[in-house]
Amino acid sequence: MKGNSVKRLVIAVVALILAVVVLKACTVTVDTGYTAIVTTFGKVEDYTLEAGFHFKSPFQQIITMDNREQKTTFATQAFSSDIQQVDITGSINYAINKSTAMTLFKEVGTNYFDKLVNPRMMENTKAVFSKYTAENLVSAREELSVQIRDILSKEMERYGITIISISIENVDFTDAFTDAVEAKQVAAQKKLQAEIEQEQKTMETQQQAQRQKIEAEAKADVLKVNADAEAYSTRIKAEAEAEANRKIAESLTPELIEFTQVNQWNGELPQYVSGEAAEALPVLSLNDMEKTQE
């Protein structure tokens, strides 16, 4: 009786162990952010398992691949079009396509970045950098990043790898080239400063000439106004005198003329007269003389 109890206990324990082993062999849990590749006796199946709990054959093996966005930094060297050595550091963001992960595993494996992505990125980086002069590379990091990403994206598309972005973070040159660039920049800054100072002097000279022109025009305007005023005054005076003479001429009568001549005569007759001059001499009567004396 006691032996049967022990036997049943052993059988139960063995059955439980077998059940656990079978359950473990026939199920799999895929973590979030990963894709499961299924192989049967080494053959890659044409489907993948999403995150979650799944049943599988005990003869199948599961390989997980990270399908989240990943970032990797890199460093390399290249040469510019004018044969200047360039030290490059940057980063790449990429992710794999979940639906085609089994193809990527079948053709490349899980170490696809080191085997496929990184070598092509290094080659494309050097090719793109060789199209620019060293001086232009300094200010073209964003443009370089876009070109490398576009080329690499087309190459990785067939493998189900998405190149999200490539960032060229630093471009460094040899000390000799850096010193030459700095010297050139200093010379350019001095030239620009000299041009600015010359433009300032030219502007001040032009402003001074403009001020002198304005002052001269103002003086000329004053002289013109004075001349116009004087001419106007002269014209008014002339018109007034002419008007006065006209009025005087209109007021003259023969009697007034004769009276004026008598008042202005000094009483002496000319010694010699002839012709019309004799007729023009005033003739005074005794009565007129008496009135004059009175």
LOLOSE-266379 format. One record per residue (C-alpha): residue in one letter; z, y, x. Coordinates in steps of 0.001 Angstrom, whole numbers, plus 500000, padded with zeros to 6 digits. Each point is the difference from the previous one (the first is absolute). Example, Ala and Ser with C-alpha at 12.3 -4.5 7.8 and 13.67 -1.06 7.14 Angstrom:
A507800495500512300/S499340503440501370/
This chain:
M500000500000500000/K500920502319502759/G496876499040501953/N497745500811497043/S501445503503499717/V499317500680503631/K496481498632499669/R499278502198497009/L501365503032501835/V497778499332502999/I496979499563497758/A500765503286498234/V500363501868503272/V496738498546501320/A498215500874496754/L501334503534500191/I498863500349503589/L496595498619499104/A499770502385497066/V500858502963502228/V497459498896502590/V497301499494497364/L500824503338498351/K499828501757503325/A496747498259500872/C498397500777496639/T501088503621499512/V499667503237501912/T501326503534499604/V497806502862501232/D501805503227500843/T498823503358498637/G497433501650502257/Y498617496719501291/T497073497764499117/A500238496212500396/I497125498048501536/V499857496371498826/T498720497190502250/T499583496322499057/F500000497693502995/G498926503038502053/K497215501077497648/V500320503590498749/E499829500209496232/D497850502628498274/Y502921501678498274/T503220501744500907/L503464500185498464/E501474503298498886/A503655500952500410/G502329497776497942/F500870496314499395/H497200497393500115/F499547496214499863/K497858498260502603/S499084496575501254/P502364498553502588/F496955499532502188/Q499207503747499981/Q501236502478502552/I500683503736499361/I499262502835502463/T501052503491498966/M498191503185501010/D501346503542499583/N497758501959497581/R501980503256500132/E498736503105501770/Q500758499629503692/K500078502505502828/T499403499315503668/T499959502452502894/F497525499706502851/A499170501508503356/T496763499858501945/Q497781501889502415/A496503501370499525/F497499502316501654/S498465503146498572/S496278500753500161/D500627502064503144/I501791497030501657/Q503563501239499623/Q502662497323499644/V501994500249496786/D503327498313499164/I500223499362496250/T502932499119497786/G499791499502496258/S500798497808497020/I498143497932497419/N500989499165496411/Y498407496914498446/A500477497292497375/I498361496688499063/N498347499127496702/K502180497450498156/S497067498327498263/T498159499286503264/A502994499312502247/M499075496276500216/T496574500919501457/L501630502234502601/F502426497216500911/K497182497450500142/E497771502152502270/V502548501827502139/G503556498825499315/T503261501822499481/N499716501937503268/Y496940501832498697/F501092503441501249/D500124499044503690/K496951497762499786/L497748502169497836/V501202503466498986/N501426501310503249/P497058499062502301/R497456501549497617/M502130503120499626/M500253500444503780/E496243499603500418/N499178502430497178/T502498502546501313/K498389500022503420/A496518500226498472/V500921502983497815/F501814501835502813/S496984499623502288/K497970502237497643/Y502203503065500623/T500643502164503016/A503576500071501227/E500424503591498886/N498845499189496448/L502261496967499731/V503086502211500026/S499218501591496649/A498233497043498349/R502795497457499509/E499691499903496208/E496229499647500178/L500343497219502570/S502511498161497806/V497672500082496995/Q497004498756501977/I501906497073501526/R501447499042496602/D496588500068498290/I498396497784502640/L502881497519500085/S500244499856496193/K496401498780499711/E500596497313502638/M503259498742498423/E498738500013496428/R498483496515500221/Y503366498596501130/G501913501522497088/I501879502453502223/T500342503563498701/I500317502726502633/I502082502626498228/S500156502590502766/I499773500528503735/S501827502888501631/I499284501265503506/E503417501428500810/N499603501086503605/V497142500614502412/D501005500457503628/F497880500783503059/T500496499877503735/D502089502742501611/A496954501450501762/F498068500350496777/T503032501411498158/D500462502623502715/A496314500918499791/V500195500362496229/E503110502170500263/A498314502213502602/K496968500347497755/Q502186500895497041/V501845502615502059/A496688501493501116/A498745500009496413/Q503190501716498816/K499685502666502702/K496375500572499068/L500933500275496347/Q502790502456500854/A497584502109502050/E497502499987497135/I502714501036497562/E501108502841502290/Q496394501133500448/E499435499907496240/Q503185502027499561/K498804502622502466/T496576500106498377/M501586500386496587/E502262502810501242/T497003501764501571/Q498034499667496787/Q502940501295497994/Q500365502981502369/A496291500752499713/Q500247499715496237/R502945502384499924/Q498108502486502178/K496982499693497740/I502141500642496939/E501628503019501657/A496595501383501038/E498638499491496502/A503077501676498556/K499559503005502311/A496322500182499120/D500904499898496319/V502484502862500513/L497402502079501854/K497461499305497283/V502460500998497309/N500835503219501897/A496314500751500539/D499230499335496358/A502894502244498999/E498845502785502301/A496420499682498763/Y501251500046496452/S502098503089500718/T497046501774501634/R497773499134497077/I502557501277497520/K500379503247501972/A496250500442500210/E499640499342496308/A502803502477499268/E498413502667502200/A496613499372498435/E501535500297496552/A501748503208501025/N496788501442501417/R498167498986496838/K502544501762497870/I499878503069502283/A496210500039499818/E500142499749496215/S502458502941499856/L497870502377502123/T498319502841498092/P497919502922501279/E502837502395499188/L502521497830501900/I497679499774502972/E499482503749500005/F503722500613499653/T500701497668502935/Q497432501802502137/V501517503377499167/N503503498779500881/Q498833498605503272/W497884503121500967/N501587502200502682/G498198503134498807/E497467500117502811/L496311499778499370/P497758498176502363/Q497973502275502237/Y496790498084499607/V498827498367496800/S496592499148498750/G498302498060497279/E502137497992497679/A503096500613502076/A499998503652498889/E499839498964496399/A502927497677500508/L502334502764501214/P502609500900497427/V499593503403498372/L503235501651499054/S500310502863497637/L502500502825500434/N501921498690497050/D500294496592501646/M501250501572503183/E502561502034498133/K501209496917498223/T500208498235503312/Q502027502789501531/E502323500047497079/
